[in-house]
């Protein structure tokens, strides 16, 4: 299954807070577990699409946050310590 497929009935997630996104994703994973235990693959596929929609929005926010903080430029991996 393609992990980039989003659910067509999900409204604009940009209005949700990051915490709301995290809570929703957590709850959706619990529902996914239930659907898989019940061998309901159709429900599991629908939930996976919803999870993908939420994860895409969450990743977009994290990328924006890292860009604002210049995280990639602040990490120094060189060994500057001299013994």
VMD Tcl script that draws the C-alpha trace (Angstrom):
set ca {
  {0.00 0.00 0.00}
  {1.24 3.47 -0.87}
  {1.94 5.38 2.34}
  {1.35 8.76 0.65}
  {-2.34 8.21 -0.01}
  {-4.46 10.65 1.96}
  {-8.11 10.34 2.87}
  {-10.40 12.33 0.55}
  {-12.84 13.35 3.30}
  {-10.32 14.94 5.67}
  {-10.88 18.67 6.04}
  {-8.14 21.26 6.24}
  {-5.81 20.11 9.03}
  {-3.91 23.39 9.15}
  {-6.53 24.73 11.56}
  {-5.63 22.13 14.20}
  {-2.93 22.71 16.76}
  {0.17 20.53 16.76}
  {-0.99 18.95 20.01}
  {-4.37 18.14 18.46}
  {-2.59 16.49 15.54}
  {-0.45 14.40 17.89}
  {-3.45 13.31 19.95}
  {-5.44 12.43 16.84}
  {-2.57 10.39 15.39}
  {-2.21 8.50 18.67}
  {-5.93 7.73 18.76}
  {-5.92 6.67 15.14}
  {-3.12 4.17 15.76}
  {-5.24 2.64 18.54}
  {-8.18 2.37 16.15}
  {-5.90 0.84 13.52}
  {-4.81 -1.82 16.02}
  {-8.44 -2.61 16.79}
  {-9.35 -2.85 13.09}
  {-6.43 -5.19 12.44}
  {-7.37 -7.40 15.41}
  {-10.90 -7.66 14.03}
  {-9.47 -8.60 10.59}
  {-11.29 -5.63 9.09}
  {-8.84 -4.69 6.34}
  {-11.21 -2.18 4.74}
  {-11.47 -0.19 7.95}
  {-7.72 -0.48 8.52}
  {-7.06 0.90 5.02}
  {-9.36 3.87 5.65}
  {-7.70 4.59 8.99}
  {-4.26 4.33 7.37}
  {-5.26 7.00 4.84}
  {-6.44 9.28 7.67}
  {-3.18 8.67 9.56}
  {-1.24 9.58 6.42}
  {-3.20 12.82 6.09}
  {-2.41 13.77 9.69}
  {1.24 12.72 9.39}
  {1.73 14.85 6.27}
  {0.42 17.94 8.10}
  {2.50 17.11 11.18}
  {5.67 16.65 9.09}
  {4.98 19.94 7.29}
  {4.81 21.73 10.65}
  {7.98 20.10 11.94}
  {9.84 21.04 8.74}
  {8.70 24.66 9.13}
  {9.74 24.70 12.78}
  {13.20 23.29 11.98}
  {13.61 25.78 9.16}
  {12.78 28.68 11.50}
  {15.26 27.44 14.08}
  {17.97 26.62 11.53}
  {18.47 23.30 13.25}
  {20.50 21.84 10.44}
  {23.03 24.69 10.63}
  {23.39 24.61 14.41}
  {24.49 21.01 14.65}
  {28.28 20.74 14.72}
  {29.51 17.22 14.03}
  {33.17 18.09 13.74}
  {35.53 17.15 16.55}
  {36.82 20.51 17.76}
  {38.08 19.32 21.14}
  {41.83 19.16 21.47}
  {43.24 16.89 24.13}
}
mol new
graphics top color blue
foreach p $ca { graphics top sphere $p radius 0.5 }
foreach p [lrange $ca 0 end-1] q [lrange $ca 1 end] { graphics top cylinder $p $q radius 0.2 }
display resetview
